[in-house]
Amino acid sequence: LFAFADRRSVDFQDQRIDPLWLGAGVRYRFGRLDAEAAVLRANDHIGDTGLRVGVGWQFNDYWHAGLIAARNDPEASMQARVAGITAASVSAQVD
């Protein structure tokens, strides 16, 4: 189980936006498989509650691949949030 708080800020079009994102979730790891699910919410009243799920595979000591899907993604543009726009995302990663 995990919880987090994240604050970012930006000045855009004579407005300041600095949402505080609060979230909680669960992580699971067994063998080479890992998974995560989280619920998050910003205090700026833009968009709905965010959801994030991810799954990954550790190939060896050097390589890990994963997929992450998010709704109301906190990594979306802060300028878009000022305009009331939220985003969903899907990403693939290799580390």
BAFI-3210 file (N, C-alpha, C; in Angstrom, 3 decimals, decimal comma, padded with zeros to 6 digits):
// residues 95
n [1|2|3|4|5|6|7|8|9|10|11|12|13|14|15|16|17|18|19|20|21|22|23|24|25|26|27|28|29|30|31|32|33|34|35|36|37|38|39|40|41|42|43|44|45|46|47|48|49|50|51|52|53|54|55|56|57|58|59|60|61|62|63|64|65|66|67|68|69|70|71|72|73|74|75|76|77|78|79|80|81|82|83|84|85|86|87|88|89|90|91|92|93|94|95]
n.u [000,843|000,415|000,729|000,504|001,495|001,550|002,664|002,531|003,245|002,211|002,344|000,092|-001,426|-002,090|-002,966|-002,582|-001,903|-001,863|-002,201|-002,778|-002,077|-003,440|-003,146|-003,663|-002,835|-002,107|000,609|002,043|004,260|005,736|008,017|009,041|007,039|005,257|002,792|000,483|-002,003|-003,819|-005,619|-006,338|-006,559|-006,971|-006,865|-007,924|-010,385|-010,764|-011,649|-012,289|-011,984|-008,840|-007,453|-005,046|-003,361|-000,990|001,316|004,098|007,169|010,079|012,832|015,531|018,418|018,935|016,926|013,597|010,181|007,097|003,563|001,398|-001,659|-003,716|-006,278|-007,523|-004,931|-002,197|000,186|-000,397|-000,527|-000,040|-000,924|-003,082|-004,789|-005,421|-007,091|-009,189|-009,011|-008,573|-006,725|-006,391|-004,173|-001,937|000,914|003,992|006,911|010,407|013,003]
n.v [-001,176|002,303|005,879|009,250|012,693|015,479|018,524|020,961|023,923|026,632|029,637|031,096|032,806|035,056|033,733|031,676|028,364|025,744|022,876|020,510|017,266|014,376|010,986|007,405|003,943|000,593|-001,644|-004,445|-007,120|-009,956|-012,396|-011,841|-010,157|-007,097|-004,869|-002,106|-000,043|002,931|005,616|009,011|012,512|015,944|019,142|021,265|021,283|020,678|018,520|014,991|012,419|010,872|007,938|005,340|002,675|000,079|-002,262|-004,440|-006,061|-007,663|-008,352|-009,042|-008,277|-005,814|-004,934|-003,741|-003,684|-001,970|-001,108|001,641|003,062|005,920|007,967|011,245|012,323|013,275|014,068|015,503|018,545|021,507|023,986|023,260|022,361|024,801|025,796|024,117|021,588|018,142|015,004|011,735|008,948|006,610|004,735|003,251|001,779|001,256|000,301]
n.w [000,000|-000,661|-000,332|-001,515|-001,978|-004,099|-005,311|-007,787|-009,677|-011,829|-013,698|-015,845|-018,433|-016,803|-014,545|-011,689|-011,114|-008,884|-008,155|-005,569|-005,561|-004,261|-003,398|-003,354|-003,284|-004,439|-004,695|-006,319|-006,386|-007,710|-008,272|-011,492|-012,296|-011,955|-010,627|-010,432|-008,972|-008,646|-007,084|-007,525|-006,745|-007,465|-005,837|-007,252|-008,445|-011,118|-013,594|-013,028|-010,511|-010,630|-012,146|-012,165|-013,658|-013,916|-015,354|-015,334|-016,439|-015,404|-017,129|-016,762|-014,713|-015,831|-017,644|-017,872|-018,699|-019,267|-019,097|-018,768|-017,890|-017,633|-016,246|-016,204|-015,973|-013,990|-015,128|-017,343|-019,306|-017,453|-018,292|-019,852|-017,842|-016,623|-018,559|-018,182|-019,226|-019,176|-019,229|-020,659|-020,689|-022,223|-021,834|-022,841|-021,565|-021,411|-019,459]
ca.u [000,000|001,174|000,001|001,413|001,033|002,416|002,214|003,245|002,599|002,532|001,649|-000,300|-002,511|-002,396|-003,535|-001,653|-002,517|-000,938|-002,996|-002,201|-002,574|-003,378|-003,490|-003,370|-002,941|-001,505|001,618|002,222|005,423|006,004|008,925|009,380|005,841|004,857|001,546|000,138|-003,275|-003,901|-006,690|-005,767|-007,473|-006,368|-007,762|-008,256|-011,757|-010,754|-011,667|-012,797|-010,982|-007,929|-007,151|-003,828|-003,035|000,218|001,828|005,450|007,898|011,531|013,448|016,773|018,867|019,092|015,790|012,222|009,210|005,806|002,475|000,671|-002,824|-004,180|-007,435|-007,273|-003,499|-001,521|001,324|-000,879|-000,091|-000,623|-001,640|-004,376|-005,637|-005,914|-008,184|-010,238|-008,832|-007,860|-006,235|-006,163|-002,932|-001,422|002,343|004,834|008,245|011,467|014,108]
ca.v [000,000|003,546|007,141|010,304|014,057|016,110|019,872|021,640|025,205|027,310|030,889|031,028|033,733|035,846|032,879|030,744|027,088|024,940|021,811|019,512|015,939|013,378|009,689|006,181|002,783|-000,678|-002,194|-005,885|-007,639|-011,367|-012,861|-010,799|-009,377|-006,045|-004,199|-000,984|000,630|004,088|006,596|010,293|013,654|017,271|020,050|022,429|021,103|020,523|017,095|014,045|011,621|010,191|006,519|004,922|001,261|-000,267|-003,614|-004,505|-007,335|-007,520|-009,385|-009,440|-007,208|-004,567|-004,536|-003,793|-003,088|-001,813|-000,328|002,417|003,789|006,869|008,816|012,501|012,125|014,442|014,444|016,323|019,935|022,399|025,024|022,678|022,359|026,168|025,927|023,157|020,380|017,037|014,073|010,318|008,583|005,232|004,812|002,054|002,185|000,245|000,811]
ca.w [000,000|-000,665|-000,425|-001,944|-002,189|-005,085|-005,664|-008,867|-009,923|-013,081|-013,997|-017,245|-018,775|-015,596|-013,507|-011,058|-010,773|-008,080|-007,553|-004,675|-005,901|-003,200|-003,960|-002,621|-004,157|-004,054|-005,606|-006,163|-007,105|-007,467|-009,309|-012,464|-012,566|-011,017|-011,002|-009,566|-009,200|-007,758|-007,212|-007,170|-006,883|-007,291|-005,117|-008,084|-008,930|-012,571|-013,914|-012,042|-009,815|-011,537|-011,954|-012,859|-013,538|-014,649|-015,240|-015,883|-016,434|-015,239|-017,948|-016,088|-013,820|-016,564|-018,472|-017,366|-019,620|-018,625|-019,680|-017,773|-018,394|-016,623|-016,534|-015,501|-015,728|-013,414|-015,968|-018,462|-019,296|-016,456|-019,021|-020,225|-016,644|-016,452|-019,512|-017,844|-020,033|-018,535|-020,238|-020,410|-021,371|-022,212|-022,163|-022,768|-021,156|-021,296|-018,651]
c.u [000,884|000,218|000,994|000,696|002,038|001,842|003,135|002,552|003,077|001,735|001,367|-001,502|-003,008|-003,135|-002,425|-002,446|-001,475|-001,702|-002,162|-002,862|-002,383|-003,809|-003,111|-003,538|-002,280|-000,502|001,795|003,441|005,614|006,863|009,303|008,228|005,644|003,601|001,251|-001,224|-003,371|-005,113|-006,098|-006,751|-006,697|-007,379|-008,154|-009,645|-011,841|-010,704|-012,200|-011,645|-010,133|-007,722|-005,884|-003,619|-001,797|000,608|003,200|006,068|009,390|012,199|014,729|017,190|018,927|017,814|014,447|011,331|007,864|004,830|001,747|-000,476|-003,328|-005,376|-007,294|-005,817|-002,846|-000,298|000,906|-000,433|-000,807|-001,393|-003,006|-005,318|-006,202|-007,123|-009,317|-010,154|-008,048|-007,486|-006,235|-004,886|-002,687|000,041|002,997|006,223|009,173|012,599|015,217]
c.v [001,233|004,729|008,201|011,643|014,711|017,487|020,434|022,967|025,788|028,615|030,895|031,928|034,483|035,046|032,019|029,484|026,270|023,817|020,927|018,181|015,029|012,050|008,551|005,007|001,560|-001,081|-003,672|-006,296|-009,100|-011,869|-011,706|-009,853|-008,286|-005,368|-003,104|-000,462|001,760|004,943|007,923|011,419|014,941|018,188|021,280|022,335|021,094|019,033|016,266|013,385|010,876|008,736|006,197|003,433|000,987|-001,710|-003,647|-005,882|-007,051|-008,663|-009,930|-008,278|-005,845|-004,050|-004,772|-003,113|-002,994|-000,999|000,379|003,128|004,693|007,651|010,053|012,514|013,383|014,892|015,275|017,770|020,755|023,528|024,522|022,662|023,742|026,385|024,927|021,859|019,349|016,016|012,646|009,961|007,085|005,348|003,449|002,535|000,988|000,913|-000,201]
c.w [000,000|-000,728|-000,860|-002,001|-003,121|-005,421|-006,747|-009,099|-011,252|-013,132|-015,494|-017,461|-017,539|-014,530|-012,929|-010,717|-010,029|-007,371|-006,633|-005,019|-004,692|-003,795|-003,047|-003,579|-003,575|-005,131|-005,275|-006,968|-006,704|-008,613|-010,213|-012,778|-011,515|-011,541|-009,985|-009,952|-008,188|-008,097|-006,753|-007,451|-006,646|-006,603|-005,933|-008,720|-010,452|-012,863|-012,764|-011,311|-010,834|-011,158|-012,729|-012,596|-014,380|-014,402|-015,897|-015,738|-016,366|-015,990|-017,323|-015,188|-014,504|-017,209|-017,790|-018,402|-018,916|-019,455|-018,547|-018,477|-017,274|-017,149|-015,656|-015,033|-015,150|-014,215|-017,177|-018,264|-018,230|-017,133|-019,476|-019,022|-016,387|-017,359|-019,239|-018,610|-019,237|-019,604|-019,720|-021,159|-021,269|-022,603|-022,020|-022,390|-021,094|-020,531|-018,612]
res [l|f|a|f|a|d|r|r|s|v|d|f|q|d|q|r|i|d|p|l|w|l|g|a|g|v|r|y|r|f|g|r|l|d|a|e|a|a|v|l|r|a|n|d|h|i|g|d|t|g|l|r|v|g|v|g|w|q|f|n|d|y|w|h|a|g|l|i|a|a|r|n|d|p|e|a|s|m|q|a|r|v|a|g|i|t|a|a|s|v|s|a|q|v|d]
***
